C-alpha cells in the first residue's frame, strides 16, 4: 500500500512538469522565480493558488508553518529520487535532519541590500538584518498632518505643536489624500515651503489604513529629487481621545532612558520542533544585551507540536505552554508580571493575527505600559480597523484571521509611549532590529523609522507612483513590506546613547 501511495506522488510530480522531458521536474529555482511574488525566498499557498503546485503545497510544507522554503521542496523531491535541478538522482538520498539550534552574534548577521544574496537557511530562519543608512534631512521645522476635527484630539495636537514650536496642517481625509491630486500637490508644495524635519501624522482611526500609509510615503519621498523619505516621520494614533491625549502628554514629559536604566524583556513563540527562529531571536537579544551588562528576561511560549524543541536556560527564563485550540495566553504569573512592570522595552518575535502576537492575546498585554516601548515583529500587529486590501482568512503559523483590535493600538491605549508593528505580513526581526539599533544609539523615533523605510524603498526599488496599492487582488502586494507602523512622537528620543 505504501508503494502505491509513493507511485501516486510520483505521477502527480511528473504530471506537473509541462515543458520538461518526462521524468524531469523544473528546477526549484525556476519555481521560485515564477511564483515567489515578494521575492522573500519563501512560498505561500496564496502565491501558488490556482497553479499546478497548489495541491503540492501541503506536501512540501512539512512543518505546517504555511511557508515553503526551497530546502523543503528539495527534501520532498529527494524522497522520490529527484534532484533540485529536476533530474533524477542515481542513488536515493538519506532523509535530511532538521537544522541545529544556533545562536549567532547579531553583529555577525549579513546586512541585506540590493544585490546581496542570502543562504536558504538564513532566509528561512530570518537570520539577517536589513541594511540601513542615515539620510540627511535639511529641514528644521516640526509639522503635524491630521484629519481630526474633534476638539478632544486637536487640543493635544496643539500642545504638541506648541512644545516643538511647530505647526498643524489639516487635511480633509488622510485616507483618501492619494486619490485627490490637487490636494496632494498643494500639501506637497506647502511642505516644501516649510522645510520640515519631523512630520507627525495623526490620522483618525478610520483613516489609519494601508493606502493612507502608502500615500504618506508617496508624499514624504517626493519633497526633493531623490526617491527616499526626506523627513523623520511618526504616527500619532490611539483607539480613543483619552488614550490619544495620554500619548501626547507622555511624549511632552519623556526623558531618554539612560543605558544603565534600560530594562529589556524578550517574548518569543515556538510552534513546533522545527520552528525555532523566534526563540533564536530572543536568545540573540539576550546575548547582545548581556555584553552590555544588561540582563534580559525571556518568555518562550511553546505550541503543542513543540515537544522536543530547545529550551533556553537561566533564572530569568519563563517557558510557557500556549493553550492551543484558538486560545491564547491572557495572563501571566505574578513573578513574570513583575518583570513586565519593571521593563521599559518589550520586544516580541513570533506569528500574529489581529488581537494576538506571539501567542499572547490582546487581553494579556500588561495593564500598565506607562512610558514603555513595545516592538513586535508579528504579522497584523498594527492591523487597521478598516482595510484597503482583500481579506485574508489564513495567516502564517496556521492561524485564522479574525476581526479584532490591533495589538499595538491596545499597547498605546494602555500607556506605551512608542509602538512598532505591521499592518499586514511582517518580516519580523530583519526589519525590527535596525529600528531598535538606531534608537539604542540615541536617535529619535522618526530617524529610526525613516532609516527602515528608506532601506526597504531602496531594496524594493519603489519610486514615485509605485507606493499606493492599486492592485486589489493580491493578498501580499509588492508594497507589503512598506506597511510598517511606528506610533510615537517622531522627535522623541526613546533611549540615551
Secondary structure, DSSP 8 states (H G I E B T S, - for coil): -HHHHHHHHHHHHHHT-TTS-TT----HHHHHHHH-TT-SSEEEHHHHTTSTTTTTHHHH-TT-SSEEEHHHHHHHHHTTTB-TTS-B-SS--------------GGGSEEE-TT----HHHHHTT-EEE----------EEEEEE---SHHHHHHHHHHHHHTT-EEEE-S-GGGGGG-HHHHHHHHHHHHHHTEEEEEEE--GGG-SHHHHHHHHHHHT-SSSSSS--SEEEE---SSHHHHHHHHHHHHH---B-GGG--EEEEEEEEESS--HHHHHHHHHHHHHHTTT---EEEEEEEEE-SS-----STTEEEEE--BTTB-B----HHHHHHHHH-SEEEEES-EETTEETTEEGGGS-S--TT-EEEE--TTTT--SS-SS---SEETTTEE------HHHHHHHTT-SEEEEESS---THHHHHHHHHHHHTT--HHHHHHHHHHHHHHHHT--TTSSS----S-SS-GGGGG-EEEES-TT---B--
